[in-house]
Every structure is written in structure tokens, then in C-alpha cells.
Amino acid sequence: MASREDDEALALQDDELLALEAIYPDRDQVSIQRRREGSDDRHIVTFALPVVLSEKLRVGISQAASTSSCSPGSLQLAHLPPLTLVVSLPGRYPLKEPPIVKRLAAPWLDHSCKDDAQAAWLSSRLSEMWQEMQGEVLWTWGEWLREGWAEEAVAGFGPFASKPGKGSLSFTEPTAVASTTSSSSTTRSLSDILLAYDRLASNAAFEGGRFMCSICLDAKRGGACVKLQACSHVFCKDCLTDYLNLHLTEGSLRLATSCPDPSCVTSSARQGNGQAGASMGSNGQGLLSISEVESILSPSHPELISRLHFLVAKHIAESDPSAVPCPRTGCQTLAPLRPEDRDSTRYQSFRQCPSCSLTFCSWCRHTWHSPNPCRIASSDALLSAYDAASPHERAAMEVRYGKKNLLRLKARFEEDKANRRWLSEHATPCPHCSSPVEKTVGCNHMICSKCQAHFCYLCGTRLNAARPYQHFNTPGAGCYNRLFDGLLPASGAAGGEDEGEGGDGEEEDVAGEGAERREARRRDQEEHLLALAAIQAAWEDEL
């Protein structure tokens, strides 16, 4: 009778092992060492299934007593290293006896802490599953090791549950975690191990999947795609490379460093921070960092990487009002003022071209002439003296400086003076880069075309890009309710009043059309004001 039970148990073991080999064909995940015929050996089954969390969870790392000088850490992980389980099958399994646990280990399992409470809890849960089933339990054990124990811990059960509450895991830094190489042995922290494994497992899962490219609308394997870091949108490498090639060739750094997905493009345009974020290497919503663009283009497109660096340097220089183009023919690279020269009187006009290394004066555009003072720097005083001089003194100055040079300087001086006067009367400087901005139509909320800064055209105050209209809706502020100032003529636009008495006579009938034209213009103005009031009310409700 006992022999028949043993034979039946061995037959059931063989069937279960065949099923395991079919379910887990990867021998790195489940390996089976079968017993030899005619011997007393037992079947040995080794599980090393990767732990895949249902979602990216917070994993807390606490320190053991011997390493209490270190501060605890917290990680966001979607994958954990495998929990290795080695079991042997006794002769009467699965009829009478459970599998025997020979080894239970993982990088995040510290057998030296809390009297091995973590391993004891895992072993007890495995034993409970056997007691409930009283049969073939190996597949159930494997699946529980792969994801079941983590789900229970996230729900708040067991020693891996985070103490403050549910929804996270808690591990203890092992007292000795080391990776040995052929030449040395270096100690690595549990955080480094978990982060490295999560990164490798995420890359492997991505490369093994299939994704829809939002540009060509074709499903491709992950190995031929790129997942952007900031927004997690996926594009195939060919489409993304063509997208970057197009915008870098055309010189559009803002679009080249923005996600091609329409939702991200709209978000970046609304925030107005595309180029500024890219030049600083930030990685905001929908933006690509410079290093990420380089990784997409390298190593097959070195010319586009050079173009990218050129556009970044150009954008930084153009955002600096002190930058001056190099006077050397064929170069024209923008040379900014060095930070150490900003408060210097002697070197305020010193520039050095970052491309050809030419040193020159930004005032006269000639090679650097220090310690000799620049004559063009005092051209205002020179031209004033030339205008007030007598004919004899003028002749002497023309001999010394050259008549054509003086006339050229005088023409440039008058032109610059007229330009400055016109800009002061018709434009408002950007509060970020000082570029003059003229409003031709629209409201008083402006966006600088140079640096994408938001500001008020009336007072020049820089505005919050996310809430630009709060400036015009704050009671008591100088620009309160002045969003549309200047959009309509002041006379009659506010209430459509007839000038009547005391008018200047501009509304008198001309060829019998004065009354009809006045009435038509009054109706147009009223309709326009009603439309503007509706728009402003909608913005105020949104804010």
C-alpha cells in the first residue's frame, strides 16, 4: 500500500514538473533538478521569478542598527529583484507532505534583522497555502512569490508593510551587501541595487513590448522606439529623428526640444517656457533636455548634435542684450559680456568671440585697443563739439578725425537718437531681456518673442505664465481692469456718448452722411465693447 502511494506521488510530481516547464520555459526563472532513477534523491525546484509591482510604488529603506548613522531613503520602483526559493519534493508530496523549503533569499531580504522575521513570514504564508490546498502547490507558490506577497504588503500585511500606512513597501538595509569583481570588492547600498535593477527591468519590459508611434501611427516594438522622460510619450526612433532633424535644420530650438505630441505642444506653448527650459537643460512637462536630445541623435548624427549645441549657445547669447556679433567676416558669432566684466569700467566693452577667439571692442567693432580709450565711446561729446565749433575748428577736427567719419558718426547719432525716442514713445522693454516690444493690436498681456517672457505692456511688470490675467483682475492694482486699454479710442468708446456741446466739430454732417455714420459707429463700438466684456468675464471665471 505504501509503495503504491509513493508511486502515485512520484507520478503526480512528474506531471506537475512537466506543467511547470511548460508554464515557465525560461530556465533562469524556474529550474528543475530531477532525481536520478533508482536513487533516493529528491526533485529540486528553484524559483527566481522577477517581482513586478502592479504600479510604481514608494519603497522605503530603513537602516539596520549597525548602520544607523545613515539616513533612511525612499524610492519609486516598479520592479524588484527576484525572490529566490529553492524547494525539494519529499517522496509523499503532494499527497501527504508539503515541499521542503531549503533556501529563501533576495537582495532586499535581510536575514540578520528582527530574528529573521521577514523570511519567517514568507515561509509561514507558503505553509498556509499548502494547508489550504493539500495538493500540487508549486505553481501557486511561484505566482505568489512573483506578485502576491507584494500585494499583501501594500495592503498592510506582514513585515514588509510600510508602518505609516498602506500603499507602499518597507525594506531594511542589509548589514552587508557587496558585489565582488575580479580585482576588488565594493559595497553597494540596497538603494543602488534596487534602482539599478528597476532601470534594467523597465528597459527590458519596454523593449519587449509594442507601442503605437503618434507620428506615423504604426505599432512597433519597443527596441525601435523612444520613450520621452518628461511626459512618457512613445515615438519610433526614425520619426523622432526626422522630427529633430527638421526643426534643428530650420533653427527652431523650441520645437526641437518639445514633445511632438499635440497635447504637449499645446501645454508648452501655454506655459511659454520652451526655449528657456531647453537652454537650461530642464525637463519640465513636454520638454526634452539637451542630454536627452543628444542621446536620441547619437552616434549616427554628429552633425545634428553640433547644430543643437550651436542653437543652444545662440539662444543663450540672444537672451543676453550685451551680446555683440563678431566683426570678423564669415564668423558673426555672438559674443556676450563676461560676468566678471559687468561692473568693470575699463573692460565693459571687451568681447571675445567664442568661435574664433577674436578679442574686440563692442563699441567700435575693432580689435581690442585697451588701455587706449575708445573714441567712439565718447562720440556724443565729439559730435556736440563738432556742431558748436567754428568753421576753422571744424576744419581742424575734419583733418584729425576725417570728414566722412564725422558725417557718418553724426548720421548714426541722429538715427540712434530718433530710434531711441521712437522706442521710448511706442514700445515697452521686456522685463527679462530688455528687448523693445511694440503692441500693434490686442490686449496688454504681452509675450516677448525673444525669451518668451510674459509681461504687462502698460507697466512692464513680469507676469506669471500660468496665471497672466491675475495682474489685471487684482483690485487696487495700477492695471486693474486695464487689460484692453488702448484697444479702442477713448472718445466715445467707453459709453458711446455724443460729443454734442463743446465738441470739436468732427461729427458734423459731411455730404449728408454725418448722422448715419455716427449711428453706425456707435453701434459697432457698443457691439465691440460687449464682446470684450464677455471675453474678460470668461477669463475671470476661469481664473
NUDOSE-256795 format. One record per residue (C-alpha): residue in one letter; x, y, z. Coordinates in pm, whole numbers, padded with zeros to 5 digits, always signed. Layout:
N
AXYZ ...
END
This chain:
543
M+00000+00000+00000 A+00277+00244+00089 S+00462+00161-00233 R+00151+00231-00438 E+00112+00573-00268 D+00476+00651-00329 D+00442+00559-00697 E+00129+00772-00726 A+00302+01066-00555 L+00603+01039-00790 A+00372+01028-01092 L+00192+01342-00969 Q+00529+01512-00913 D+00637+01429-01269 D+00313+01569-01410 E+00345+01888-01204 L+00706+01938-01308 L+00613+01899-01675 A+00341+02161-01629 L+00589+02398-01462 E+00835+02359-01750 A+00556+02445-01996 I+00438+02746-01793 Y+00790+02880-01725 P+01005+02792-02030 D+01277+03035-01913 R+01521+02823-01715 D+01658+03136-01546 Q+01322+03185-01376 V+01231+02825-01288 S+01490+02546-01296 I+01420+02182-01211 Q+01678+01928-01099 R+01513+01586-01131 R+01601+01290-00914 R+01807+01009-01063 E+01641+00677-01137 G+01690+00417-00866 S+01828+00664-00612 D+01690+00827-00301 D+01743+01179-00440 R+01456+01423-00449 H+01336+01664-00714 I+01480+02014-00656 V+01286+02314-00789 T+01438+02664-00789 F+01215+02971-00839 A+01377+03304-00932 L+01077+03494-01069 P+01112+03875-01106 V+00878+04072-00882 V+00657+04301-01093 L+00459+04553-00889 S+00107+04636-01002 E+00204+05004-01020 K+00500+05221-00938 L+00517+05224-00558 R+00708+05411-00294 V+00965+05185-00131 G+01112+05299+00199 I+01464+05191+00301 S+01530+05189+00675 Q+01873+05134+00827 A+01988+04845+01042 A+02120+04916+01390 S+02482+04881+01282 T+02436+05144+01010 S+02208+05381+01197 S+02436+05674+01112 C+02290+05671+00760 S+01960+05844+00694 P+01661+05645+00562 G+01569+05677+00196 S+01262+05645-00026 L+01241+05521-00386 Q+00976+05494-00658 L+01001+05144-00813 A+00801+04925-01049 H+01027+04616-01039 L+01210+04431-00761 P+01490+04173-00788 P+01371+03810-00783 L+01287+03637-00458 T+01478+03307-00489 L+01305+02998-00345 V+01466+02652-00350 V+01242+02360-00250 S+01283+01984-00251 L+00992+01746-00306 P+00965+01463-00049 G+00855+01121-00162 R+00493+01159-00046 Y+00435+01507-00196 P+00174+01612-00295 L-00041+01351-00122 K+00079+01368+00237 E+00378+01602+00270 P+00442+01966+00168 P+00750+02078-00027 I+01053+02142+00193 V+01190+02499+00177 K+01568+02475+00153 R+01653+02838+00072 L+01472+03171+00065 A+01680+03476-00038 A+01662+03816-00210 P+01883+04129-00214 W+01618+04314-00014 L+01572+04029+00238 D+01789+04081+00546 H+01819+03754+00741 S+02009+03928+01021 C+01735+04167+01136 K+01441+04112+01368 D+01520+03745+01422 D+01465+03676+01050 A+01103+03796+01077 Q+01073+03869+00704 A+01183+03521+00592 A+00972+03363+00869 W+00661+03547+00747 L+00722+03435+00387 S+00773+03072+00497 S+00460+03076+00712 R+00250+03210+00422 L+00381+02933+00197 S+00291+02677+00464 E-00059+02822+00497 M-00113+02786+00123 W-00013+02420+00141 Q-00250+02359+00430 E-00535+02513+00233 M-00470+02317-00088 Q-00322+01984+00030 G-00211+01915-00328 E+00001+02047-00613 V+00111+02384-00481 L+00428+02473-00671 W+00262+02695-00933 T+00064+02874-00660 W+00385+02934-00466 G+00561+03069-00775 E+00285+03316-00860 W+00260+03433-00501 L+00636+03493-00491 R+00609+03688-00819 E+00336+03929-00711 G+00115+03801-00429 W+00338+03882-00132 A+00387+04240-00257 E+00012+04291-00292 E-00041+04172+00065 A+00237+04402+00190 V+00091+04701+00005 A-00245+04621+00165 G-00079+04650+00507 F+00001+04289+00600 G+00335+04142+00705 P+00672+04288+00800 F+00719+04447+00454 A+00422+04679+00500 S+00508+05045+00549 K+00441+05145+00908 P+00274+05488+00847 G+00006+05340+00623 K-00087+05133+00321 G+00023+05181-00038 S+00399+05134-00001 L+00669+04883+00093 S+00935+04896+00362 F+01274+04722+00349 T+01571+04717+00584 E+01922+04790+00462 P+02115+04461+00495 T+02422+04473+00713 A+02649+04362+00428 V+02564+04396+00060 A+02868+04352-00161 S+02944+04292-00527 T+03276+04120-00586 T+03477+04174-00902 S+03795+04007-01017 S+04010+04282-00870 S+03820+04430-00578 S+03512+04407-00362 T+03292+04718-00335 T+03000+04759-00102 R+02677+04881-00263 S+02373+05007-00079 L+02033+04845-00118 S+01902+05163-00281 D+02166+05142-00555 I+02083+04775-00618 L+01709+04834-00636 L+01742+05140-00861 A+01979+04963-01099 Y+01755+04657-01125 D+01440+04868-01171 R+01606+05062-01453 L+01724+04745-01631 A+01392+04566-01585 S+01195+04869-01710 N+01416+04893-02019 A+01377+04520-02085 A+00998+04541-02045 F+00985+04843-02276 E+01199+04681-02544 G+00987+04366-02534 G+00654+04547-02578 R+00484+04705-02878 F+00384+05071-02894 M+00192+05299-03129 C+00401+05585-03267 S+00197+05908-03254 I+00370+06040-03568 C+00349+05755-03821 L+00061+05578-03638 D+00235+05244-03675 A+00279+04983-03399 K+00645+04898-03347 R+00847+04702-03095 G+00993+04889-02802 G+01352+04836-02917 A+01278+05057-03219 C+01107+05328-03012 V+01199+05606-02769 K+01006+05689-02450 L+01044+06053-02350 Q+01141+06108-01988 A+00922+06408-01907 C+00583+06302-02047 S+00630+05925-02121 H+00506+05961-02479 V+00647+05697-02715 F+00769+05754-03072 C+00963+05536-03311 K+01328+05634-03347 D+01304+05707-03720 C+01012+05950-03683 L+01164+06124-03381 T+01500+06161-03557 D+01329+06311-03863 Y+01134+06547-03635 L+01453+06666-03465 N+01637+06691-03798 L+01363+06915-03943 H+01348+07164-03657 L+01722+07174-03588 T+01791+07237-03957 E+01533+07517-03961 G+01680+07661-03641 S+01373+07615-03418 L+01521+07515-03084 R+01188+07547-02901 L+01014+07289-03123 A+01320+07063-03135 T+01319+07042-02755 S+00941+06990-02724 C+00748+06666-02738 P+00584+06617-03082 D+00258+06505-02922 P-00012+06775-02977 S-00111+06783-02608 C+00248+06854-02502 V+00297+07117-02774 T-00016+07299-02654 S+00097+07278-02290 S+00445+07411-02370 A+00306+07698-02576 R+00064+07790-02296 Q+00341+07797-02038 G+00572+07990-02272 N+00887+07824-02138 G+01005+07605-02428 Q+01334+07759-02527 A+01425+07890-02183 G+01373+07547-02027 A+01564+07372-02302 S+01863+07603-02284 M+01899+07537-01914 G+01862+07160-01962 S+01540+07140-01763 N+01296+06856-01807 G+00953+07003-01747 Q+00623+06870-01877 G+00654+06809-02252 L+01016+06930-02273 L+01324+06735-02378 S+01651+06805-02203 I+01961+06872-02413 S+02119+06547-02293 E+01807+06353-02395 V+01815+06502-02746 E+02184+06411-02770 S+02112+06051-02669 I+01842+06023-02938 L+02069+06160-03212 S+02396+05993-03117 P+02604+05832-03255 S+02470+05835-03612 H+02401+06211-03642 P+02703+06407-03512 E+02622+06699-03743 L+02280+06745-03579 I+02437+06736-03233 S+02676+07013-03341 R+02379+07207-03476 L+02196+07157-03145 H+02490+07296-02945 F+02512+07593-03181 L+02141+07675-03140 V+02163+07646-02761 A+02461+07882-02749 K+02284+08118-02992 H+01969+08122-02781 I+02163+08196-02462 A+02354+08475-02636 E+02039+08627-02790 S+01874+08635-02450 D+02165+08849-02331 P+02128+09213-02452 S+02504+09263-02408 A+02590+09006-02679 V+02755+09154-02991 P+02824+08972-03322 C+03187+08903-03403 P+03315+09160-03660 R+03530+08904-03843 T+03393+08831-04190 G+03241+08484-04211 C+03211+08438-03833 Q+02940+08665-03687 T+02916+08451-03372 L+02752+08633-03083 A+02999+08722-02809 P+02836+08801-02470 L+02977+09019-02195 R+03181+08819-01948 P+03027+08808-01597 E+03347+08938-01437 D+03339+09248-01662 R+02985+09364-01586 D+03094+09608-01313 S+03422+09700-01481 T+03468+10044-01638 R+03777+09950-01839 Y+03658+09614-01977 Q+03286+09685-02021 S+03328+09692-02399 F+03564+09390-02408 R+03434+09090-02604 Q+03596+08762-02707 C+03437+08556-02981 P+03362+08203-02851 S+03412+08063-03203 C+03728+08225-03347 S+03867+08374-03019 L+03895+08724-03167 T+03910+08993-02897 F+03742+09317-03000 C+03572+09633-02873 S+03193+09618-02878 W+03172+09994-02933 C+03392+10047-03236 R+03396+09678-03353 H+03774+09691-03394 T+04032+09469-03226 W+04076+09530-02856 H+04267+09855-02802 S+04298+09880-02423 P+04446+10072-02244 N+04372+10332-02513 P+04020+10473-02469 C+03765+10415-02742 R+03691+10733-02934 I+03352+10606-03045 A+03254+10566-02681 S+03263+10947-02645 S+03113+11020-02990 D+02824+11216-02835 A+03063+11470-02686 L+03269+11470-03006 L+02968+11542-03226 S+02841+11811-02987 A+03180+11982-03006 Y+03177+11946-03386 D+02831+12110-03412 A+02931+12403-03184 A+03274+12456-03344 S+03366+12746-03568 P+03447+12683-03936 H+03819+12690-03858 E+03781+12445-03565 R+03563+12219-03780 A+03828+12208-04047 A+04088+12109-03786 M+03861+11833-03650 E+03794+11705-04001 V+04166+11682-04062 R+04215+11493-03735 Y+03916+11255-03746 G+03818+11263-04113 K+03520+11450-04255 K+03347+11134-04384 N+03393+10964-04050 L+03244+11260-03863 L+02949+11282-04103 R+02894+10907-04071 L+02901+10928-03691 K+02667+11228-03697 A+02417+11047-03919 R+02432+10737-03698 F+02397+10950-03385 E+02086+11127-03520 E+01938+10798-03634 D+02004+10631-03297 K+01858+10929-03114 A+01545+10916-03328 N+01518+10540-03278 R+01553+10573-02901 R+01291+10848-02895 W+01052+10642-03106 L+01106+10329-02893 S+01051+10522-02571 E+00721+10656-02708 H+00587+10346-02882 A+00745+10039-02719 T+00785+09880-02377 P+01109+09694-02288 C+01080+09327-02191 P+01149+09300-01815 H+01360+08984-01873 C+01583+09054-02176 S+01515+09431-02226 S+01416+09381-02590 P+01175+09657-02703 V+00823+09528-02770 E+00565+09726-02967 K+00195+09646-02944 T+00009+09680-03272 V-00317+09506-03183 G-00475+09308-02900 C-00475+09334-02522 N-00198+09446-02286 H-00082+09091-02199 M+00241+09050-02399 I+00477+08757-02468 C+00832+08850-02568 S+00931+08684-02897 K+01294+08669-02782 C+01273+08499-02442 Q+00901+08402-02422 A+00857+08606-02101 H+00502+08721-02010 F+00462+09087-01905 C+00220+09379-01885 Y+00255+09630-02172 L+00128+09918-01955 C+00364+09898-01655 G+00627+09648-01773 T+00567+09409-01481 R+00661+09047-01547 L+00355+08818-01524 N+00307+08463-01401 A+00297+08247-01717 A+00036+08014-01564 R-00196+08300-01447 P-00111+08607-01659 Y-00453+08776-01627 Q-00447+08785-01247 H-00243+09107-01281 F-00539+09280-01450 N-00801+09136-01213 T-00647+09235-00877 P-00849+09519-00718 G-00636+09811-00609 A-00352+09736-00854 G-00244+10002-01100 C-00352+09795-01402 Y-00680+09669-01257 N-00945+09641-01533 R-00699+09783-01789 L-00645+09468-01996 F-00794+09636-02307 D-00666+09992-02252 G-00568+10143-02584 L-00763+09889-02790 L-01039+10146-02867 P-01026+10528-02895 A-01103+10698-02566 S-01354+10939-02715 G-01698+10782-02720 A-01563+10426-02681 A-01650+10397-02313 G-02017+10476-02339 G-02089+10583-02696 E-02161+10943-02581 D-02232+11209-02841 E-01984+11493-02809 G-02265+11747-02855 E-02182+12082-02696 G-01823+12182-02674 G-01723+11927-02942 D-01457+11999-03195 G-01696+11970-03487 E-01560+11640-03624 E-01904+11481-03603 E-02074+11737-03826 D-02259+11608-04130 V-02044+11583-04439 A-02234+11548-04768 G-02543+11439-04577 E-02375+11129-04422 G-02274+11254-04074 A-02574+11131-03874 E-02581+10784-04034 R-02206+10737-03989 R-02223+10844-03624 E-02504+10597-03554 A-02329+10311-03735 R-02001+10375-03549 R-02184+10395-03217 R-02347+10054-03280 D-02014+09899-03382 Q-01845+10032-03070 E-02121+09901-02843 E-02105+09554-03001 H-01725+09551-02969 L-01736+09652-02603 L-01997+09387-02527 A-01779+09121-02691 L-01472+09235-02492 A-01672+09234-02169 A-01787+08876-02238 I-01429+08765-02306 Q-01300+08926-01986 A-01583+08775-01781 A-01499+08430-01919 W-01130+08476-01823 E-01224+08592-01476 D-01445+08285-01429 E-01157+08060-01544 L-00914+08225-01302 
END
